Amino acid sequence: MKIARIETFLAPPRWMFVRVETDEGVVGWGEPVVEGRAEPVRAAVEVLTEYLIGQDPMRIEDHWQVMTKGGFYRGGPVLSSAVSGLDQALWDIKGKHYGVPVYQLLGGPVRERIRAYAWIGGDEPEEIRDALTAQIEAGFTAVKMNGCGRMTPVATRAEIRAAVRRAETAREVLGDDRDFGLDFHGRVSPANARRLLPLLAEAAPLFVEEPVLSEHMDIVPDLVNASPIPIALGERLYSRREFIAPLRAGVAILQPDISHAGGISELRRIAALAEPHGAQLAPHCPLGPVALAASLQLAFTTPNFLIQEQSIGIHYNQGAELLDYVADPEPFRFTAGQLSRTDRPGLGIEVDEAAVRTADRRGHAWRNPVWRHADGSLAEW
Ligand SMILES: [Mg+2]
């Protein structure tokens, strides 16, 4: 079997799909994208396509090595995301070829259901209350929300209080049996993070995510020691090597993105690296159905998996939704906030190819907002 054809599709709201077809007619799907930087990733996939055409799709590891390390200059979000999507598609092909789910090829299932969390928006405490109540009614046992809006580098007492109040409101509404993650999105300076974390401990979030940007890794050990709240990060790290420092720092929850950090192949290794550190995996995934399906395949076979992000209903999805691109929504049907294991081959979903081709004709040019502080200077989004 040989790889015969590779196509990419830009799909609203802000995603990209890759379709890899073999000369025997087996088709695999992947999702190579960096949100807001889809076009350069598409170009990177085109460059890698030169190498892949005519190759045996079953040699996933060898292709991963060549795509990742075969060039003198390597790494970074664009190349790594291109490799990630192609890696997902090759695993999809392999699973379909053998007629088994990818998790069977990775050692078999270790669990029957995947706990997922839902996103809530709403910046005002009363809006948070309504959004939380809606997700509880939808059956979710965990939610994630932004921990704050834009925050000045040395925050006022009011800004700090507002962030603490938001967490307290979430705990009040959820009670003690449900969980919430607080995502600070790298918006908080190291000084603010040191002040905030101890004040959030009483509300006991499941984790605090990106309390600082991952580029401030040198201060993460201080933050781990500043409060008992588990620290989570990793959506902006791109290889297993980049996860060594956070593991050594005591980060409790790794959040690699299966479309950024090297695909199924590399996330599996990141999970294995985390296991002897006692760290859990909670993969980042605000993306589409292929990235979520690939994440689920990994979760079914990963012992130290904690919880899965997913984008259904997320505030970023304007104009299209995850379920718009699958022929059968069943693999993404939640029961009590969980997704159940199926025996469907490959990544376990059927992509609606006609919908993907139609979406590509519309395309998108999604960019993240550029935020500014009150004085006009750039703020982290
Ligand atoms: Mg995040």
Residues whose N, C-alpha, C, O or C-beta is under 5 A from the ligand:
A	BS01	MG	D183
